[in-house]
C-alpha cells in the first residue's frame, strides 16, 4: 500500500427497514485530520476520470453506488513508495473509505453498466480562482497504467 494511504471498511447495520452506515467521524483523525469540504459527483459507465493530484489537501473517497476501479500513483519523491501504483475496487461490491494523501495522483474508471456516484471529503475547500488540482493525462507514460479490463 502506498505510504499514507488509509483504508476503512464500512460497517453496515442492516434490519428489515434497510441499513445505516457511518462514513467518517470526528474521532477518526487518522482518516481526515481537518474538514474542508464534502462533495458529490456522478460519472457514467466506462468513463475514466484521471489523473490529478493535490499539493495541499488530502481526499477521502467513498462510492455509495455503482462500482469503480480506483488507481493511485505515488508522485512524492521523498516517499518510501515513490513510483508505486495501487488499484482499489470500490462501490456497491466493496464499501470502503479511501484516504488519498497530498502528492498521490488519483483517478478512476466506472465499471459495469450503471453510473457510479462518489462522495468525497477534503481537508481544504475548493477555490476556483486558485485550485489545488494538478492534472496528468489518463495515459501518462510515467504512470503507465492500462485501463483496459484484464480478461483472465
N, C-alpha and C positions, 0 to 999 in steps of 0.2 A: 504494500500500500504506500502511496506517495506520502512523504513526511508531512504531517499537519492535517491531512485529510482525515475526517472522522465520520463514522457511520453509526446511525441509531436505528435499530429495528423498531417499527411501530407496533405497539401492543393494541390490538382491537378488543374492545369489550362488547361482546355480542349478546343479544337476547331476542325475544320474539318481536321487538319493535324495530330492530336494526342494529346499528353499532355506534360506539363512541370511541374516539382515539385522541390522545394528546400528541401534538406535534413538537412544540418546543415550549419550555418552561423557563421562568426567570431564575430558577435554582439549578439550571444546567449551563453554567458559564463556559464549560468546555465546548459547547456547541455554538453559542453566539455570545461573544464577550461584550457586545454592545448592540442595541437595537437601533437600526437606521430607518428601514422601510420594509413593508411587506408588499409583494406584487403578485399578480395573477395573469397568466397568459395561456392561450390555446394554440396548438400547432397541428396542421393537417397531416394525415398519414403519408409516410415516405419523405417528408421534409427533413432536411438537415439544417440545423442552426448551429454553425460552428465556424471558427473558434473565436473566443475572445478571452481576455483576462483583465484583472484589475490591479492597480498599484497601491490602492489604499483600503479597499473593502474586501471582506470575506462574504461569500454567498452560502446560503443554506437552502438546498433544493429539496422539493417534495413533489411527486407526481401523484395526485389523488385519483386520476382517471386516465385510461389509456396506458400505453407502455412505451418506454424509451430506452435506447442504448445511449448511455452517457459516457463520454470519453474525456479523460483528464490527461494533461501533459504538463510535467513539471518544468517550467522555464527558469526557476530560481537557480542561479549559478552557484550560490553558497549552500544549496540543499544537498543532503546526502542521497536524495533520489532524483537529482537533476537529470533531465532527459528521459525519465521513466514515463511510460504510458499506462494508465489503468482504465479498465472498462467496467461499468456497472449497469445492470439491468434493473430499471426502476419502474414502478407503476402499480397497476392492479395486481399483477402477479408477484410483486415484491415491494411492499410498502415500507420504504426506508427514508430516513433523512440523511442527506449527504452534505457535509461541510466542505466547501472548496476554499482553501486559503488564498490570500494575496499571492499573486505571481504564478498561479497554476492555471494554465489555459483550459477552457472547458467548452463543451458543446454537446449536442445530442441529435439523434435521429429518431423519429417516431416510427415505432414498429406496429405491425398489424393493420387493420382496416378501419380503425376509428381514430379520431383526433386524440391527442394527449393534452392534458391540462397540467400545467406546472404552477405551483405556488412557491415563491421563494422569498427569503428574508435576507436582508443585507445589513452590514454594520454601519453603512452610511446611506443617506438619501441621495437619489439621483439628481444631478444638476445638469440640465440640458445645455447651458452655456459652457460648461466645463466638465464633460462626462468623464468619469473614471472607467473608461472602457476602451481597451486597445484591441483592434481586430487583427485576426490572422485567417487566411483562407482555409476553407474546409479541407483542401487538398495540398496544404503546405508540405513541401518535400522534407523539411526538418522533422516535422511530426510524423509524416509518412504513415498515416492511418488509412487502412482500406475500409470504407464504409459499406462495402457490399456484404450481403448476407452470406455467411460461410455454410455451404451445404455439406453436411458431414454424414 
